[in-house]
Amino acid sequence: MKIYGFNKSTLLDYPKHLAATIFVGSCNMRCPFCHNASLVLYPHSQTLIPEEDIFAYLKKRKNILEGVCITGGEPTLYSDLPLFISQIKDLGFKVKLDTNGSNPAMISKLMDEKLIDYIAMDIKNSKEKYLLTTGSENLSMDDIENSVSLILRENVDYEFRTTVVNQLHTDRDMIAIGNWIKGAKAYYLQSFTDSGDIISPGFTAPEKETLLRYKTLLTPYVQNVELRGID
């Protein structure tokens, strides 16, 4: 695993758990609003953190931390992800995976081997605008849809989430997403934030009223729709 970031303690990344967060490099999407542009485009320009350092810290904190969140970049691009997670699980931690859903085979493997306790999948936009929103002309929508179907089977606790951007999302998109993930138990809308490390600058965040309207539009389709990071 090529690890380029490590947050040693957070209450934000893993719902209801005090967790550490591991950031891996590289991604197969180029979402123009991505706030981790350096991790996605130039991971090798970042300082590589040895796995040994991660495990040494986790061993020292295993009676304090409850879980580990693995995010990116896109973690499912790494063939050694199952082994890496199994080593974390051996220390007694719960594991949350953040993913863009492009590798359903890996997601299925992790579920089948009971290596993940929680999965958060990004829903980038409605199906018809997915390629535009991800900046990925060769993206397989079949893979994305397969991942959604896998998660909806509820073999693992989960959430879907969308980063909402004024220039990319509309009422119509929200209704289309609602129909797509109909019956899902948890869907979070989070507002775009300009981190200063954006792939394509120039996007803006929606007003709170817009997000509340989207929440209302989605409520008939999803059991629990919440706004995240909104005052």
Secondary structure, 3 states (H helix, E strand, C coil): CCEEEEEEEECCCCCCCCEEEEEECCCCCCCCCCCCHHHHHCHHHCCCECHHHHHHHHHHHCCCCCEEEEECCCHHHCCCHHHHHHHHHHCCCEEEEEECCCCHHHHHHHHHCCCCCEEEEECCCCHHHHHHHHCCCCCCHHHHHHHHHHHHCCCCEEEEEEEECCCCCCHHHHHHHHHHCCCCCCEEEEECCCCCCCCCCCCCCCCHHHHHHHHHHHCCCCCCEEEECCC
